[in-house]
Amino acid sequence: MIPDLVAMEEPLVIELNGKTVAVMMRLPGDEKELAAGFCVSEGLVPHFQDITLIHHCGQSSPMVDSEDGLEESRNLIQISAKRVNEALLREDKVMMIRSGCGRADVRGLDELLPRCESDSKVSLETIFSLVRKLQGVQIVYQMTRGSHIAALFDLSGELVVSKEDIGRHNAIDKVIGHCLFRGIELSDKLLFSSGRISYEMVVKAIRSRISVVLSFCAPTSVALELAEASGCTVIGFLRGSRAKVYTNQWRVSAGRVTIVSGE
């Protein structure tokens, strides 16, 4: 094996009211934020306020850098909630979240999602400034070239929070969970992701009341259909001073940008 710096990958089990709802591969760190963001953005819990307890468990596993050869491997999150999506919890299915993809099934693809009611607008100057502001915060990526980043910005382009993970969906759940724990309003935020904009990512944004989703990469057809119907603005191929605004273009002020239809 060739020695090199690589991103760490560990499993995390999420239990909701005593039932295992997900097993995901993730970059260790921000486990409570990841679990809370996942439960809300996947619709398992209607609102963060419905969560009454988040307990982070763990077990000891050998670690070569620790003094006694043992370090806590914190790989279980137990969540208690007073309200849950009973329809999802009744199913005898555990979501397997691999590092390279989102949830393994397409349950709820045609469900009625809430509309993005925010009338927030963002300027092109702000959009084009976001890439530069991410350059200094992708620490894991700079060291390993093996992680994704998600970030939330306010409408003036100020960075609110950024998180890295081996899975782009996990990184999104981490930034959402970060804001939920701290009572930070999400409806007036811009969600950036370094991965392609898939339908799962758009659903996570919509459920979290985020109205603008941006990426370096392309969106998928179903992602655009869901975004258009729910009032979410999707911006792809954000590079330099160009971008493609695919859906709900009214949120972006006019200027030098390529506007394309989501159809």
N, C-alpha and C positions, 0 to 999 in steps of 0.2 A: 504493500500500500504506500502511495506517495504521500509524505507529510505535507499538510497544507492547512490553512485556516478555512473551516467550513461552518456553515450555519447549523446550530443544534436543532434536532427534531425529536420531540417527545410526544407521547399520547396524553390527552386530557379527557377524562370522563366527566360528563355533566349529568347530574341527577336533579330532577325537578319533582318535588313532592314525593320523593322515594322511588321514582321511576327513572331509569336511565334513558335519556332522550338523545344523547349524542356521544360519539367517541371521535375525537378529532386529533389530527397530527398538527402540532404547532411549535413555534419558537417559544421556549419558556419565558415567562414574564407577563405581568398584567393579566393574571388568570381570572380574577374576579371581574375585571372590566370585560374581558373576552366572553365570559359566561353570561353576564348580564346583557351585553350587547347582542349576543347570539339569541338569547331567549326572547328579547323584545323584537329584534329585527326578523326573526323567523316566525313571529306571531304566536309563539308558545305562551307568552304572557302578554296580556293586552297593553299594560302600562308598567313602567318601572316602579311606580308607586304601589303596585300590587305585590311586589316582592317584599317579604317580611324578614328574610334571613338569607345570607350567602356565607357558607362555611367552606373554607379552603383546607382540605385534608391533604395528607401526604404519607409517604413511607420512605424509609431510608434505603439508599442504593449506593453501591461503591462509586466513589468519585476520586480520581487520582490526585486532584489538587487539594483535597481537604486533609487536615492534620491526621484524623483517625481513619481516613479512607471512606468515610460515610458522609453523605450530605442528603438533606431531605429532597426527595423527588416528589414535588407537589403536583400530583396527577389526578386529583379528584375534587370536583366542586359540587357541593350539595346546596340546592336552592329550595327554599320554602316560599310559596306564594299563596295569597288568599283567593286570587282569581287566575285561572289558566284556561287555555283553549282545550276543552274536554274532548273535542272531536279528534284532535291530534294525539292527545295523551292516551286515548282509548285504543289506538292502533298499536299492535304488537310489532313495532318497527323502530329500530334505532338508527338515527342518521349517522352515516359513516362519512366524516369530513376528511378527505385526503388533502395533502398539502397542495396538490396541483389543481384541485377542483372544489366546487361547493358541495352542497348536499347531493346525495347520490340518487334521489328520486325527484319526480316533478310534481309532487303533491301540491295542490293549491295554485297551479299555473293559471287556471281560469277563474280564480277567486276574485271577489269584489274587493279591490284595494281602496284605501282611503284616498281622496284627492289631495294634492298638494295645494292648500289654500293660500299659501303665502304669495303676496304680490311683490316680493322683493325683486329688484333688478340689479344687474351687475354690469360694469363697463368693460369694454375690451381691454383697456389699459390694465385694469385689475386682473383680468384673466391671464394676460400675457406675462404678468409679473410673478405668477405663482411658481412657475418652473424654477426660476432663479432662487426663490426662497426655500426650495426643497434641497438644494445642492449640499448644504452644510449639515443636514439632519439625517441623511441616509447612512448612518454609521455602519450598520451590519452589512449593507450592500457594498459599501466602499471596501470593506475588509474581505468579503467572501464572494461578492457578485451572486449571492444566493438567496436574496430576500425581496419581498415586495414592500411597498410603503403605502399607507393611506394617511390622509391629512384632512383636517377641517380648517377652513379659513372663514373669516367674517367677510362681509360685503365690501369692505375697504381693502381686502387682500392681506390682512394681518393673520398670521398663523395662530390658531387656537391650540391645536394639538396634532402631533404626528406619531404614528406607531409603525414599527416594522414587524413582519412575520414571514415565514416561509410560504404561507398561503394568503393570497390577496383578500379572500373573504374574511379570514381571521383578523387581518390588519384593520379592515373596515369595522368589524365588531368591536375591536379594541378601542378605536377612537370614539365610536358611538357610546360604548360603555363608560369610557372616561368622562364624557359629558353628562351622561345620566347620573353618575355618582355625584357629580358636582353641581347639578342643577343648571347646567348651561343649555340655553335654548338652542334648538337645532333647526328650526324652520327658516332661520335667516342665515344659514351657513352653506358654504360650498364644500362638497365632498370630492376630494381628489383621490384617484387610485392609479397605481402604476400598471395595473393589469387591464386586460380587455374588459369592456363593459358588457357583462352577461346579464341575462334576465334576473338571476339571483341577486346581483349587486343592485340593480334598479329596485327590486322588491324591498331589499334591506333599507335603501334610502327612503322609499315612499313610506314604509311602515314607521320609520323614525322621523317623518315629517320633513325630511331634507328635500329641497326642491331643485337643486342644481348638482349634477354629477359630471365630473370631468376626468379625462384620462389622456395619456400619451397615445393610447391604442384605439382600436376600432370597437364599435358596439356590435351587438348581434341583432338580428331582425326582430326576435321576440322582445328583447330589451326595449327596442324602439317602440314597438306596439304598446307595451305596457306603460312606458313613459309618456307617450302621446296621450293615451286615454286617461292617465292619472294626473296630468298637468305638470309632469317633471321635465326639466330641461336637461338634455344630454348633449355634452360637448366632447367630441373625440379628436384625435390627432392634434393635440395641443403641443405645438412645437414652434419655438421661436415666436414670431409674430403672426402665426397662422393657426387656425383651428376650424373645425367643422361643427356647426351648431345644428343638430339633427332634429330636435323636437322643441316645441314651445319657444320659438325664437324670440318672442316678445320680451323675454327676461333679459336679453342681451342688447345693449345699446348699439346703434349702428356704427359702422367703421370698417376697417380693412380686415374682413373675415370672410371665409368661404361659407356660405349658407347653403345647406342641402336639405332636401326633403327626407323625412323618415319613412316615406312610403317606398 
